[in-house]
Amino acid sequence: METLDGLAISGPLYLISATQACNLCGKENTIAALATKDLIDPDEPQEEGDGYLLSYIADMPADILDAVTKRHPNFEIRHSLTAESDYYMTICECGGHYGDHYVQKQILNQAFRAPGELQIEKLFDTGNWTIPCGYSPNLEVGNLLDSQR
């Protein structure tokens, strides 16, 4: 099995879902992002209480991919012209891509304004993974995840 380079992520690992209109056809779709309170980025110190939305996930362990796609079969790896890379994202039935910048913006807006409208599901209680991705630290996301423990 190939070892992935990336961030060290530990459980619990969550899936946060919201709804967002497609920018191509206008259809409302469920968008999804992975989140954790426990990651190690050797280049950046982590703040106490923050939660982390994972972004631009270039590859993911099979157990996580299976758990996500069982809940969101429209979560696929595609190429982003904006990011100039391939990563996992929500895809509309019309073929429109929900880029991570917009997905994260939607989830963070809802975390601040309407947290009750977000769906938060714990995918794994425990586990350790290496995931090639970026992340967004946020205290409000940390509070949402704490409410699920």
C-alpha positions as YAML, in Angstrom:
chain: A
units: angstrom
residues:
- id: 1
  name: MET
  ca: [0.00, 0.00, 0.00]
- id: 2
  name: GLU
  ca: [1.33, 3.43, -0.96]
- id: 3
  name: THR
  ca: [1.96, 5.94, 1.82]
- id: 4
  name: LEU
  ca: [0.36, 9.31, 1.22]
- id: 5
  name: ASP
  ca: [2.08, 12.60, 1.96]
- id: 6
  name: GLY
  ca: [-0.22, 15.02, 3.70]
- id: 7
  name: LEU
  ca: [-1.61, 16.16, 7.01]
- id: 8
  name: ALA
  ca: [-1.91, 13.83, 9.98]
- id: 9
  name: ILE
  ca: [-5.62, 13.65, 10.81]
- id: 10
  name: SER
  ca: [-7.06, 11.87, 13.84]
- id: 11
  name: GLY
  ca: [-10.62, 10.96, 14.77]
- id: 12
  name: PRO
  ca: [-13.23, 11.80, 15.46]
- id: 13
  name: LEU
  ca: [-13.79, 12.68, 11.80]
- id: 14
  name: TYR
  ca: [-17.02, 14.41, 10.79]
- id: 15
  name: LEU
  ca: [-18.96, 15.10, 7.62]
- id: 16
  name: ILE
  ca: [-20.66, 18.50, 7.55]
- id: 17
  name: SER
  ca: [-23.42, 18.93, 4.96]
- id: 18
  name: ALA
  ca: [-25.43, 21.92, 3.80]
- id: 19
  name: THR
  ca: [-27.50, 22.83, 0.76]
- id: 20
  name: GLN
  ca: [-26.36, 25.16, -1.98]
- id: 21
  name: ALA
  ca: [-27.71, 26.11, -5.40]
- id: 22
  name: CYS
  ca: [-25.70, 25.06, -8.45]
- id: 23
  name: ASN
  ca: [-24.18, 28.06, -10.20]
- id: 24
  name: LEU
  ca: [-24.94, 26.47, -13.61]
- id: 25
  name: CYS
  ca: [-28.51, 25.14, -13.35]
- id: 26
  name: GLY
  ca: [-29.78, 26.58, -10.05]
- id: 27
  name: LYS
  ca: [-30.72, 23.19, -8.58]
- id: 28
  name: GLU
  ca: [-30.24, 22.86, -4.82]
- id: 29
  name: ASN
  ca: [-27.78, 20.11, -3.91]
- id: 30
  name: THR
  ca: [-26.32, 18.78, -0.71]
- id: 31
  name: ILE
  ca: [-22.69, 19.83, -0.42]
- id: 32
  name: ALA
  ca: [-20.24, 18.17, 1.94]
- id: 33
  name: ALA
  ca: [-16.94, 18.80, 3.71]
- id: 34
  name: LEU
  ca: [-14.86, 16.74, 6.09]
- id: 35
  name: ALA
  ca: [-14.02, 18.23, 9.47]
- id: 36
  name: THR
  ca: [-11.94, 17.36, 12.52]
- id: 37
  name: LYS
  ca: [-10.63, 18.93, 15.70]
- id: 38
  name: ASP
  ca: [-7.39, 16.99, 15.52]
- id: 39
  name: LEU
  ca: [-4.85, 17.57, 12.79]
- id: 40
  name: ILE
  ca: [-1.13, 18.18, 12.73]
- id: 41
  name: ASP
  ca: [0.37, 20.68, 10.33]
- id: 42
  name: PRO
  ca: [4.10, 20.85, 11.03]
- id: 43
  name: ASP
  ca: [4.24, 24.30, 9.40]
- id: 44
  name: GLU
  ca: [1.42, 25.95, 11.39]
- id: 45
  name: PRO
  ca: [0.54, 25.87, 15.09]
- id: 46
  name: GLN
  ca: [-3.03, 24.82, 15.86]
- id: 47
  name: GLU
  ca: [-5.19, 26.96, 18.16]
- id: 48
  name: GLU
  ca: [-7.04, 25.45, 21.11]
- id: 49
  name: GLY
  ca: [-10.74, 25.06, 20.31]
- id: 50
  name: ASP
  ca: [-10.48, 25.36, 16.54]
- id: 51
  name: GLY
  ca: [-12.18, 22.94, 14.22]
- id: 52
  name: TYR
  ca: [-10.79, 22.30, 10.75]
- id: 53
  name: LEU
  ca: [-12.66, 22.01, 7.48]
- id: 54
  name: LEU
  ca: [-10.53, 19.93, 5.12]
- id: 55
  name: SER
  ca: [-10.21, 21.29, 1.60]
- id: 56
  name: TYR
  ca: [-8.68, 20.45, -1.76]
- id: 57
  name: ILE
  ca: [-8.47, 16.77, -0.82]
- id: 58
  name: ALA
  ca: [-6.30, 15.25, -3.54]
- id: 59
  name: ASP
  ca: [-6.57, 11.67, -2.30]
- id: 60
  name: MET
  ca: [-8.16, 9.95, 0.64]
- id: 61
  name: PRO
  ca: [-8.02, 6.63, 2.40]
- id: 62
  name: ALA
  ca: [-10.52, 4.07, 1.12]
- id: 63
  name: ASP
  ca: [-12.43, 3.84, 4.42]
- id: 64
  name: ILE
  ca: [-13.12, 7.59, 4.43]
- id: 65
  name: LEU
  ca: [-14.01, 7.71, 0.74]
- id: 66
  name: ASP
  ca: [-16.42, 4.81, 1.19]
- id: 67
  name: ALA
  ca: [-18.08, 6.47, 4.20]
- id: 68
  name: VAL
  ca: [-18.48, 9.79, 2.37]
- id: 69
  name: THR
  ca: [-19.75, 8.40, -0.95]
- id: 70
  name: LYS
  ca: [-22.32, 6.19, 0.81]
- id: 71
  name: ARG
  ca: [-23.86, 9.42, 2.11]
- id: 72
  name: HIS
  ca: [-23.01, 11.69, -0.84]
- id: 73
  name: PRO
  ca: [-22.62, 9.70, -4.06]
- id: 74
  name: ASN
  ca: [-22.11, 12.99, -5.92]
- id: 75
  name: PHE
  ca: [-18.75, 13.54, -4.11]
- id: 76
  name: GLU
  ca: [-16.12, 12.80, -6.73]
- id: 77
  name: ILE
  ca: [-12.59, 13.72, -7.71]
- id: 78
  name: ARG
  ca: [-12.61, 16.25, -10.54]
- id: 79
  name: HIS
  ca: [-10.35, 18.89, -12.01]
- id: 80
  name: SER
  ca: [-10.76, 22.50, -10.88]
- id: 81
  name: LEU
  ca: [-9.68, 25.09, -13.41]
- id: 82
  name: THR
  ca: [-9.62, 27.72, -10.65]
- id: 83
  name: ALA
  ca: [-7.42, 25.68, -8.31]
- id: 84
  name: GLU
  ca: [-5.55, 24.11, -11.22]
- id: 85
  name: SER
  ca: [-5.65, 20.72, -9.53]
- id: 86
  name: ASP
  ca: [-7.75, 17.60, -9.07]
- id: 87
  name: TYR
  ca: [-9.58, 17.18, -5.77]
- id: 88
  name: TYR
  ca: [-12.75, 15.73, -4.26]
- id: 89
  name: MET
  ca: [-15.80, 17.95, -4.65]
- id: 90
  name: THR
  ca: [-19.58, 17.83, -4.90]
- id: 91
  name: ILE
  ca: [-20.87, 17.47, -8.46]
- id: 92
  name: CYS
  ca: [-24.36, 18.54, -9.61]
- id: 93
  name: GLU
  ca: [-26.33, 16.23, -11.90]
- id: 94
  name: CYS
  ca: [-25.89, 18.89, -14.63]
- id: 95
  name: GLY
  ca: [-22.11, 18.45, -14.30]
- id: 96
  name: GLY
  ca: [-21.49, 21.67, -12.38]
- id: 97
  name: HIS
  ca: [-18.71, 21.59, -9.80]
- id: 98
  name: TYR
  ca: [-19.03, 22.94, -6.29]
- id: 99
  name: GLY
  ca: [-15.50, 24.18, -5.67]
- id: 100
  name: ASP
  ca: [-14.13, 24.02, -2.14]
- id: 101
  name: HIS
  ca: [-13.80, 27.80, -1.84]
- id: 102
  name: TYR
  ca: [-17.58, 28.18, -2.28]
- id: 103
  name: VAL
  ca: [-18.49, 25.09, -0.25]
- id: 104
  name: GLN
  ca: [-16.40, 26.28, 2.69]
- id: 105
  name: LYS
  ca: [-17.86, 29.78, 2.42]
- id: 106
  name: GLN
  ca: [-21.41, 28.34, 2.52]
- id: 107
  name: ILE
  ca: [-20.68, 26.08, 5.48]
- id: 108
  name: LEU
  ca: [-18.92, 28.83, 7.45]
- id: 109
  name: ASN
  ca: [-21.74, 31.31, 6.74]
- id: 110
  name: GLN
  ca: [-24.26, 28.79, 8.03]
- id: 111
  name: ALA
  ca: [-22.07, 27.96, 11.03]
- id: 112
  name: PHE
  ca: [-22.30, 31.62, 12.04]
- id: 113
  name: ARG
  ca: [-25.84, 32.48, 10.96]
- id: 114
  name: ALA
  ca: [-27.87, 29.24, 11.01]
- id: 115
  name: PRO
  ca: [-25.89, 26.38, 12.59]
- id: 116
  name: GLY
  ca: [-29.07, 24.35, 13.07]
- id: 117
  name: GLU
  ca: [-29.40, 24.04, 9.29]
- id: 118
  name: LEU
  ca: [-26.09, 22.19, 8.99]
- id: 119
  name: GLN
  ca: [-26.04, 18.42, 9.16]
- id: 120
  name: ILE
  ca: [-23.11, 17.10, 11.17]
- id: 121
  name: GLU
  ca: [-22.40, 13.40, 11.17]
- id: 122
  name: LYS
  ca: [-19.58, 11.61, 12.91]
- id: 123
  name: LEU
  ca: [-18.04, 9.24, 10.36]
- id: 124
  name: PHE
  ca: [-15.38, 7.75, 12.64]
- id: 125
  name: ASP
  ca: [-14.90, 7.98, 16.41]
- id: 126
  name: THR
  ca: [-11.26, 7.02, 16.20]
- id: 127
  name: GLY
  ca: [-8.60, 6.58, 13.58]
- id: 128
  name: ASN
  ca: [-5.44, 8.09, 12.19]
- id: 129
  name: TRP
  ca: [-5.05, 9.05, 8.55]
- id: 130
  name: THR
  ca: [-2.65, 10.93, 6.33]
- id: 131
  name: ILE
  ca: [-4.59, 13.06, 3.88]
- id: 132
  name: PRO
  ca: [-3.09, 15.32, 1.19]
- id: 133
  name: CYS
  ca: [-5.26, 18.39, 1.64]
- id: 134
  name: GLY
  ca: [-5.55, 21.95, 2.82]
- id: 135
  name: TYR
  ca: [-7.68, 23.13, 5.70]
- id: 136
  name: SER
  ca: [-9.45, 26.12, 7.20]
- id: 137
  name: PRO
  ca: [-9.22, 26.60, 10.97]
- id: 138
  name: ASN
  ca: [-12.31, 28.06, 12.60]
- id: 139
  name: LEU
  ca: [-13.48, 28.40, 16.20]
- id: 140
  name: GLU
  ca: [-17.15, 28.21, 15.19]
- id: 141
  name: VAL
  ca: [-16.53, 24.89, 13.44]
- id: 142
  name: GLY
  ca: [-14.75, 23.73, 16.61]
- id: 143
  name: ASN
  ca: [-17.86, 24.64, 18.62]
- id: 144
  name: LEU
  ca: [-20.11, 22.75, 16.19]
- id: 145
  name: LEU
  ca: [-17.94, 19.64, 16.46]
- id: 146
  name: ASP
  ca: [-17.78, 19.92, 20.26]
- id: 147
  name: SER
  ca: [-21.59, 19.90, 20.34]
- id: 148
  name: GLN
  ca: [-21.52, 16.47, 18.61]
- id: 149
  name: ARG
  ca: [-19.23, 14.73, 21.10]
...
